[in-house]
Amino acid sequence: MGASLWIVWAVIGIIGGFMVGRLVPGVRSVFLSVCVGIAGAVLGGWLFVLLFGVSERMESLSLAVSAVVCAIFLWAFSCITGKDNTGEC
């Protein structure tokens, strides 16, 4: 597991966080969204590789898992910080 995999996980988090920060109404801080996205993507990818091992195939699957975990983190973040007062996510 090289540095390039960590960088790709971070880039997935940056893209996801930026998209949520710009597209979801009620999220006030794009910077905070990007930080949450990076944390979710890196954590998801790292845990996947930790649990299922390091091989070329598993590293490729970890990219998809990091995107999913990033999306879950960002969804939760938008629910927490959303100011739409509906009580729904």
C-alpha positions as CSV (number, residue, x, y, z in Angstrom):
1,M,0.0,0.0,0.0
2,G,1.8,3.1,-1.3
3,A,1.4,6.8,-0.9
4,S,-0.5,7.0,-4.2
5,L,-3.4,5.1,-2.7
6,W,-3.7,7.5,0.2
7,I,-3.6,10.4,-2.2
8,V,-6.4,9.0,-4.3
9,W,-8.5,8.4,-1.2
10,A,-7.9,12.1,-0.3
11,V,-8.8,13.3,-3.8
12,I,-12.0,11.3,-3.6
13,G,-12.8,13.0,-0.3
14,I,-11.9,16.5,-1.7
15,I,-14.2,16.0,-4.7
16,G,-17.1,14.6,-2.6
17,G,-16.7,17.3,0.0
18,F,-16.5,20.1,-2.5
19,M,-19.6,18.8,-4.3
20,V,-21.6,18.6,-1.1
21,G,-20.4,22.0,0.1
22,R,-21.5,23.7,-3.1
23,L,-24.7,21.7,-4.0
24,V,-26.4,20.9,-0.7
25,P,-28.4,23.9,0.7
26,G,-27.8,24.6,4.3
27,V,-24.2,23.5,4.4
28,R,-22.4,26.7,5.2
29,S,-18.7,25.8,5.1
30,V,-17.2,24.2,1.9
31,F,-13.9,23.9,3.8
32,L,-15.5,21.9,6.6
33,S,-17.3,19.7,4.0
34,V,-14.0,19.0,2.3
35,C,-12.4,18.1,5.6
36,V,-15.2,15.7,6.5
37,G,-15.1,14.2,3.0
38,I,-11.3,13.6,3.2
39,A,-11.7,12.0,6.7
40,G,-14.5,9.7,5.5
41,A,-12.8,8.6,2.3
42,V,-9.4,8.0,3.9
43,L,-11.0,6.2,6.9
44,G,-13.2,4.0,4.7
45,G,-10.4,3.1,2.3
46,W,-7.9,2.4,5.1
47,L,-10.4,0.2,7.0
48,F,-11.2,-1.7,3.9
49,V,-7.6,-2.5,3.2
50,L,-7.0,-3.3,6.8
51,L,-9.9,-5.7,7.0
52,F,-9.5,-7.4,3.6
53,G,-5.8,-7.3,3.0
54,V,-3.5,-5.6,0.5
55,S,-3.6,-6.8,-3.0
56,E,-4.0,-5.1,-6.3
57,R,-7.7,-6.1,-6.5
58,M,-8.4,-5.1,-2.9
59,E,-6.8,-1.7,-3.4
60,S,-9.0,-1.1,-6.4
61,L,-12.1,-2.1,-4.4
62,S,-11.0,0.2,-1.6
63,L,-11.5,3.2,-3.9
64,A,-15.2,2.4,-4.3
65,V,-15.5,1.8,-0.6
66,S,-13.8,5.1,0.2
67,A,-16.3,6.9,-2.1
68,V,-19.2,5.2,-0.3
69,V,-17.9,5.9,3.2
70,C,-17.2,9.5,2.1
71,A,-20.8,9.8,0.9
72,I,-22.1,8.4,4.2
73,F,-20.0,10.8,6.2
74,L,-21.1,13.8,4.1
75,W,-24.7,12.8,4.3
76,A,-24.5,12.7,8.0
77,F,-22.6,16.0,8.0
78,S,-25.3,17.7,5.9
79,C,-28.0,16.3,8.2
80,I,-26.3,17.6,11.2
81,T,-25.5,21.1,9.8
82,G,-28.6,21.5,7.6
83,K,-30.7,24.4,8.7
84,D,-33.9,23.6,6.9
85,N,-35.8,22.9,10.2
86,T,-37.7,20.0,8.6
87,G,-36.1,17.4,10.9
88,E,-35.6,15.1,7.9
89,C,-32.4,14.1,6.0
